[in-house]
Amino acid sequence: MLFSDRLEARIAECGNPICLGMDPKLSLMPVERRHSQVHTPEDKIRFFYMDILEECEKRNVKPAVVKPNSAYYECVSIEGMRVLHDLIAAYKSAGIPVILDAKRGDIGKSSAAYADAAFRIYAADAVTVSPWMGKDSVGPFLEHPANGGVYALLRTSNKGAADFQDMPVKDSTAFFQVAQKLVEWDNGNLGAVVGATHPEELEKITSFFVAAQHEIPFLIPGVSIPGVPGGQGGDAKTVLQAIANGGGKRHFHVLNSSSGLNFAWQRSGKEAEYAAACVDAMESLAEALH
Ligand SMILES: O=c1ccn([C@@H]2O[C@H](COP(=O)(O)O)[C@@H](O)[C@H]2O)c(=O)[nH]1
């Protein structure tokens, strides 16, 4: 089954388009309030996300997908990467697909090795890639036997996105040129990263794919949760409206919040309730988007 079909079925099944980012920030993970046996940063990360998973299962409130960003695990230690691997396995076995946010891409043979690492070693369902090096760089991810999803960076959420992505190219912009290539390269497993922070661009990008009669799933990072610091300011309802205005499919695209959902306990200040606060925030986001 193609990734786009699996994703659409998953969003319909769980009833929300939420992508729970999993970007550990140790100072905001008060795990020792619940577990006295936490001794290392790796334990802290493991307990934190396992508590959130347990709470999701207990309340039957699950995100459509999760997205750990590998940087936050790699910078902890080699063992941190083992924790990333184990969390991917745990969330997958709870039926939640995992997007590994690693932003890979290289010459063909090196991309093939990156693809194998993402899909076989980490066993992720999807991975983020940079399209900058072209078709032979993205191809090995699309052709990997795991048949996983491949989200290419298209119009990112950061301020610097404008530096290159908005550059005028052939009567349009660089990101529209990339969008055209994505349509050409897609084999049913390709998606695009489009930031939540620029809804006007999101609407235009949606219209582009709709006009090409070739919608691909968007991973939309940059969504903030009201009252929780650290997000990028994107508003989830505005994002869905932009997709609707562009004529896009309703249950196809996922909206990512990492710090907003992970550290939602900051709203009440009740540190020991970090897992419940995360799932509360997910539940109210899901309701608001229903
Ligand atoms: O354009 C992009 C691409 C990736 N990201 C990643 O998503 C999360 C966002 O975290 P928040 O805490 O919700 O802001 C993070 O892993 C980024 O590296 C992005 O923000 N924008």
The ligand as a Tripos MOL2 file, in Angstrom:
@<TRIPOS>MOLECULE
LIG
   21    22     1     0     0
SMALL
NO_CHARGES

@<TRIPOS>ATOM
      1 O1          9.9680   23.8670    8.0850 O.2       1 LIG1
      2 C1         10.1890   23.2020    9.1030 C.ar      1 LIG1
      3 C2         10.6760   21.9050    9.0740 C.ar      1 LIG1
      4 C3         10.8360   21.2160   10.2430 C.ar      1 LIG1
      5 N1         10.5300   21.7740   11.4390 N.ar      1 LIG1
      6 C4         10.6940   20.9450   12.6700 C.3       1 LIG1
      7 O2          9.4160   20.7760   13.3040 O.3       1 LIG1
      8 C5          9.5370   20.9070   14.7210 C.3       1 LIG1
      9 C6          8.8080   22.1370   15.2010 C.3       1 LIG1
     10 O3          8.9390   22.3080   16.5950 O.3       1 LIG1
     11 P1          8.0240   23.3460   17.4620 P.3       1 LIG1
     12 O4          8.5690   23.2040   18.8250 O.co2     1 LIG1
     13 O5          6.6010   22.9100   17.3440 O.co2     1 LIG1
     14 O6          8.2520   24.6950   16.8810 O.co2     1 LIG1
     15 C7         11.0480   20.9290   14.9890 C.3       1 LIG1
     16 O7         11.4810   19.5920   15.1050 O.3       1 LIG1
     17 C8         11.6020   21.5490   13.7280 C.3       1 LIG1
     18 O8         12.9460   21.1980   13.4850 O.3       1 LIG1
     19 C9         10.0630   23.0590   11.4720 C.ar      1 LIG1
     20 O9          9.7670   23.6250   12.5430 O.2       1 LIG1
     21 N2          9.8940   23.7340   10.3070 N.ar      1 LIG1
@<TRIPOS>BOND
     1     1     2 2
     2     2     3 ar
     3     2    21 ar
     4     3     4 ar
     5     4     5 ar
     6     5     6 1
     7     5    19 ar
     8     6     7 1
     9     6    17 1
    10     7     8 1
    11     8     9 1
    12     8    15 1
    13     9    10 1
    14    10    11 1
    15    11    12 2
    16    11    13 1
    17    11    14 1
    18    15    16 1
    19    15    17 1
    20    17    18 1
    21    19    20 2
    22    19    21 ar
@<TRIPOS>SUBSTRUCTURE
     1 LIG1         1 GROUP 0 **** ****
